[in-house]
Amino acid sequence: QVQLVESGGGLAQPGGSLRLSCVASGFTFEYYALAWFRQAPGREREAVSCIGNNAGPTYYADSVKGRFTISRDNSKNTVYLQMNGLKPEDTAVYYCAADRVKYSYGAATLNSATWSSINYEAWGQGTQVTVAS
């Protein structure tokens, strides 16, 4: 049974930091790309960041580039999202997602053009992040 469980959300002040974690089970973690998405009330779901299988590569939405860092620990089946310089507009429910990396003619189909729009096969339940003073 594929399962993704997020944690680490909460309330932070503008300019503050939070670190989200997502623990995976039920699949071979190292074969999968892991991503973070977010959805604020009344808004569409937004892709935030993605890390490819093994150690990378990494991708970021322009809105979080330079402030957020995605990483993974394959020994712990965990993906992290370090969020620094938080802004009120970062307030949202953050979701972890996973998808097995696929290859076409030897190249991964996950790349800078596709990471935000592929049909991720597994999703977590979400964790609330609120940025307010």
N, C-alpha and C positions, 0 to 999 in steps of 0.2 A: 504494500500500500504506500503510494507516494505521499509524502507529507512534508510541508514546509511550515515552520513555526517561527514567526517574527517576535522580537522583543526589543526593548530599549527605548520605546517611545515615551513621550511625556511632555511636560511643559518646560520650555526654555525661554530665556529672555533674548531679545534681539541682540545679535552679536555673540550669543552663546553657542554651545556645542552639545551635540548628542551623538551617540553611536548606536546604530541599529544592528541587530544580529538576526540571522535567519538560519536555523538549524534544519537540515534536510535529512530525510530517511526514506527508505524504500526504493532507492535507485543508486546506480553507480555514479557517485557525485562527481568524480574527476572527468567524466565524459560530457558533463553538462555545462552549458553557459548559464550564468545566474544574473538576474537583473532585478532592479528596484524600479517600481512604478509608484506614482502617488495620485490621489484623487481628492480634490477639495470639494466642499459642498457646492452643488450647482455647476460644477465644471467637469470637463471630460478627463478621463484618465490620462496621465502624462508619463512618458518614459523618462526616468531620471538617470539611470546608469546601468551599465552591463559589464560583466567580466567574462571573457571566454573560458573554455575549459583549461585545466591546468593553471598556469600563472597569468594568463591574459589572452588577448589584449583587452584594454579597457576603453569604454566609451561613456561620454557624458552629454547630457543636455546642456545647451548653451547657458541656461538659467542657473546651473549649479557648477559649471566648470570653474575650477580654481578654489572652490569652497568645499566641495564634497569629494571624498575618496572612497572608491570601492576596492575591496580586497577579499581574498578567500583563503581559508585554511582547509585544505583537503583532508588533513589528518583528523579534523574535527567536524567534517561535513558542514561547514559553516561559512556563510558569506556575510560580510560586514559593510556598513555604509557609515563612514565617519563624516559627520556634518558639522562644519565650522562656519562661523560668520552667518549664523541663522538669521533669516529675515521673516517678518510676519507673513509674507507671501509663500513661505515654505510650509505653512500650516496645511496639513492634509493627513489623510490616512495613507500610510506607506505600505506597499505590498511587495513581497518577494516573489519572484517567478523563476522557473527553470525550464530549460529546453535542451534536449540532446543536440550537440553540435553535429551538423550534417556536412557532408563533403560532396562536391561536384568536380570531377576531373582533378581531384587531388587538392582542391582549395576549399576551405571552409566557406559555407554559404552565409555564415554570420560575419558581418563586416560593418563598417561605419555607415553604410547606406541602409542596412537591413535590421540592425539590432533593435531599433525602437518599434518595428512593425511586424516582426515575426509572430506567429501564433504560439506563444509559450504554452507548453503542455501541462504545467503544474503551477499552482498559485497558493500562496499562504492566505491567512485570514485577515491580515492587516494589523498595523499598530498605529495608534494616533500620535501625531506630532503636532504640538501647538506652540507657536512662537508669539509671545505677548509679554508686555512689560507690566 
